[in-house]
């Protein structure tokens, strides 16, 4: 079964049961953002975690097994989705500045996207407005000289 078909069936099952990503994450015992990525085919769950999701969402065996396969991460950014576009805009606007500050703080290197976590939380701003706080937390990898 194709990745998009699996993604659609999992989402339809979750929404049909009126479950949030956070609800599924509690059953699995993992970070909601990680679980969302797994349900979208960009991370993998352990076979035991996949079974838990399958039982929760009444998924068939083929879909359950697909949740624990090694993913092929080939999705290119969808520039028509406003949320994704804004994230890319942030990187475009602040990326060079963030790299420069990071190099001053940590040395010549990069933040890992493998030894990495991402968290999102709803917070209230100083004027009472709803804000979206995204925390990217990656191991710092120094470039080696040779």
HELIX and SHEET records of a PDB file:
HELIX    1   1 UNK A    3  UNK A   16  1                                  14    
HELIX    2   2 UNK A   21  UNK A   28  1                                   8    
HELIX    3   3 UNK A   32  UNK A   39  1                                   8    
HELIX    4   4 UNK A   47  UNK A   57  1                                  11    
HELIX    5   5 UNK A   61  UNK A   66  1                                   6    
HELIX    6   6 UNK A   82  UNK A  106  1                                  25    
SHEET    1   A 2 UNK A 109  UNK A 124  0                                        
SHEET    2   A 2 UNK A 130  UNK A 142 -1                                        
END                                                                             
